[in-house]
Amino acid sequence: MNVYDEANNLAKALKESSEYKNFLEAKVKLEKDAEKYEMAKDYMRKQMEVQSMQMMGQELTEEQISSYNTLANTIMGIPEIAEFFQTQMYFSVIFQDITDIIAKAVDLDMGLFDENGEVCGS
């Protein structure tokens, strides 16, 4: 068995999955509306900013939380944007599951994580 051939087969299967096709269709539909596409990109930037702050241990102010929640509610109220994020999430779950399966198969965590995915010894 050639590992690269298997990887290419997996990539092909992912590309042919309904989850990927739905995501791609939603993305193309969203890209056709420049204003909504920019709104989605701005939301993703804000989402990454909030996540970065949280990962660095910075607490968000009530105002920041309220502003982010208002933005999220507004964005998710737009059907094309909501569909894009929903299909992206469905595909991301499959992609993450596959990544986890591969990591576990080759014991990639080197014993750093317990069965719940928590860092051992913390």
Sine and cosine of phi, psi and omega as CSV:
sin_phi,cos_phi,sin_psi,cos_psi,sin_omega,cos_omega
0.00,0.00,0.77,-0.64,0.04,-1.00
-1.00,-0.09,0.86,-0.52,-0.05,-1.00
-0.86,0.51,-0.63,0.78,-0.02,-1.00
-0.92,0.39,-0.61,0.79,0.06,-1.00
-0.89,0.45,-0.67,0.74,0.01,-1.00
-0.91,0.42,-0.64,0.77,0.04,-1.00
-0.89,0.45,-0.66,0.75,0.04,-1.00
-0.91,0.41,-0.60,0.80,0.06,-1.00
-0.91,0.43,-0.66,0.75,0.04,-1.00
-0.90,0.44,-0.69,0.72,0.03,-1.00
-0.87,0.49,-0.67,0.74,0.02,-1.00
-0.90,0.44,-0.69,0.73,0.01,-1.00
-0.89,0.46,-0.65,0.76,0.04,-1.00
-0.89,0.46,-0.70,0.71,-0.02,-1.00
-0.91,0.42,-0.48,0.88,0.00,-1.00
-1.00,-0.03,-0.07,1.00,-0.03,-1.00
-0.93,0.36,0.50,-0.87,0.02,-1.00
-0.90,0.43,-0.55,0.84,0.00,-1.00
-0.89,0.45,-0.68,0.73,0.01,-1.00
-0.94,0.35,-0.69,0.73,0.00,-1.00
-0.89,0.47,-0.65,0.76,0.03,-1.00
-0.90,0.43,-0.66,0.75,0.04,-1.00
-0.88,0.47,-0.74,0.68,-0.02,-1.00
-0.88,0.47,-0.67,0.75,0.02,-1.00
-0.89,0.46,-0.70,0.72,0.01,-1.00
-0.91,0.42,-0.62,0.78,0.01,-1.00
-0.91,0.42,-0.71,0.70,0.01,-1.00
-0.89,0.46,-0.67,0.74,0.02,-1.00
-0.88,0.47,-0.69,0.73,-0.01,-1.00
-0.92,0.40,-0.65,0.76,-0.02,-1.00
-0.89,0.45,-0.39,0.92,0.00,-1.00
-0.94,0.34,-0.35,0.94,0.03,-1.00
-0.94,-0.35,0.99,-0.14,-0.13,-0.99
-0.84,0.55,-0.63,0.78,-0.03,-1.00
-0.91,0.41,-0.73,0.69,0.00,-1.00
-0.93,0.38,-0.58,0.82,0.04,-1.00
-0.89,0.45,-0.69,0.72,0.03,-1.00
-0.91,0.42,-0.62,0.79,0.04,-1.00
-0.88,0.48,-0.69,0.72,0.01,-1.00
-0.90,0.44,-0.67,0.74,0.03,-1.00
-0.90,0.43,-0.66,0.75,0.03,-1.00
-0.89,0.46,-0.65,0.76,0.03,-1.00
-0.89,0.46,-0.68,0.74,0.01,-1.00
-0.90,0.44,-0.62,0.78,0.06,-1.00
-0.89,0.46,-0.71,0.71,0.00,-1.00
-0.90,0.43,-0.65,0.76,0.02,-1.00
-0.88,0.48,-0.69,0.72,0.03,-1.00
-0.91,0.41,-0.61,0.79,0.03,-1.00
-0.89,0.46,-0.72,0.70,0.01,-1.00
-0.90,0.44,-0.70,0.71,0.01,-1.00
-0.89,0.45,-0.64,0.77,0.03,-1.00
-0.88,0.47,-0.69,0.73,0.01,-1.00
-0.88,0.48,-0.69,0.73,-0.01,-1.00
-0.91,0.41,-0.65,0.76,0.00,-1.00
-0.91,0.41,-0.49,0.87,0.02,-1.00
-1.00,0.06,0.08,1.00,0.06,-1.00
0.99,0.15,0.18,0.98,0.02,-1.00
-0.99,0.13,0.76,-0.64,0.04,-1.00
-0.99,0.10,0.66,-0.75,0.04,-1.00
-0.99,0.14,0.58,-0.81,0.06,-1.00
-0.97,0.23,0.29,-0.96,0.05,-1.00
-0.85,0.52,-0.62,0.78,0.00,-1.00
-0.90,0.44,-0.68,0.73,0.02,-1.00
-0.90,0.43,-0.68,0.74,0.01,-1.00
-0.90,0.44,-0.72,0.70,0.00,-1.00
-0.89,0.46,-0.69,0.72,0.01,-1.00
-0.89,0.46,-0.70,0.72,0.00,-1.00
-0.90,0.43,-0.70,0.71,-0.01,-1.00
-0.90,0.44,-0.63,0.77,0.05,-1.00
-0.89,0.45,-0.70,0.71,0.03,-1.00
-0.87,0.48,-0.72,0.69,0.00,-1.00
-0.87,0.50,-0.71,0.71,0.02,-1.00
-0.90,0.45,-0.64,0.77,0.03,-1.00
-0.91,0.42,-0.76,0.65,-0.03,-1.00
-0.87,0.49,-0.72,0.70,-0.07,-1.00
-0.96,0.27,-0.14,0.99,0.09,-1.00
-1.00,0.10,-0.08,1.00,0.02,-1.00
-0.99,-0.16,0.93,-0.38,-0.15,-0.99
-0.78,0.63,-0.70,0.72,-0.04,-1.00
-0.91,0.41,-0.61,0.79,0.00,-1.00
-0.96,0.29,-0.69,0.73,0.02,-1.00
-0.87,0.49,-0.67,0.75,0.02,-1.00
-0.89,0.46,-0.67,0.74,0.02,-1.00
-0.86,0.52,-0.76,0.65,-0.03,-1.00
-0.93,0.37,-0.57,0.82,0.02,-1.00
-0.92,0.39,-0.72,0.69,0.00,-1.00
-0.93,0.37,-0.55,0.84,0.07,-1.00
-0.89,0.45,-0.67,0.74,0.01,-1.00
-0.90,0.43,-0.70,0.71,0.01,-1.00
-0.86,0.50,-0.69,0.72,0.01,-1.00
-0.93,0.36,-0.62,0.78,0.01,-1.00
-0.88,0.48,-0.60,0.80,0.03,-1.00
-0.89,0.46,-0.73,0.69,0.02,-1.00
-0.89,0.46,-0.71,0.70,-0.02,-1.00
-0.87,0.49,-0.69,0.72,0.01,-1.00
-0.92,0.40,-0.64,0.77,0.05,-1.00
-0.86,0.51,-0.69,0.72,0.01,-1.00
-0.91,0.42,-0.68,0.73,0.05,-1.00
-0.86,0.51,-0.70,0.72,0.02,-1.00
-0.89,0.45,-0.67,0.74,0.01,-1.00
-0.87,0.50,-0.72,0.70,-0.01,-1.00
-0.91,0.41,-0.71,0.71,-0.01,-1.00
-0.87,0.49,-0.68,0.74,0.01,-1.00
-0.93,0.37,-0.60,0.80,-0.03,-1.00
-0.90,0.44,-0.51,0.86,-0.03,-1.00
-0.94,-0.33,0.23,0.97,0.04,-1.00
0.78,0.63,0.75,0.66,-0.08,-1.00
-0.93,0.37,-0.38,0.92,-0.07,-1.00
-0.97,0.25,-0.14,0.99,0.05,-1.00
0.81,0.58,0.48,0.88,0.05,-1.00
0.97,0.23,0.26,0.97,-0.02,-1.00
-0.99,0.14,-0.33,0.94,-0.09,-1.00
-0.86,-0.51,0.54,-0.84,0.07,-1.00
-1.00,0.06,-0.08,-1.00,-0.07,-1.00
-0.91,0.42,-0.27,0.96,0.05,-1.00
-1.00,-0.09,0.05,1.00,-0.02,-1.00
0.99,0.13,0.13,0.99,0.02,-1.00
-1.00,0.09,0.52,-0.85,0.01,-1.00
-0.93,0.37,0.79,-0.61,-0.01,-1.00
-0.94,0.35,0.64,-0.77,0.09,-1.00
0.99,0.13,0.20,0.98,0.01,-1.00
-0.95,-0.32,0.00,0.00,0.00,0.00
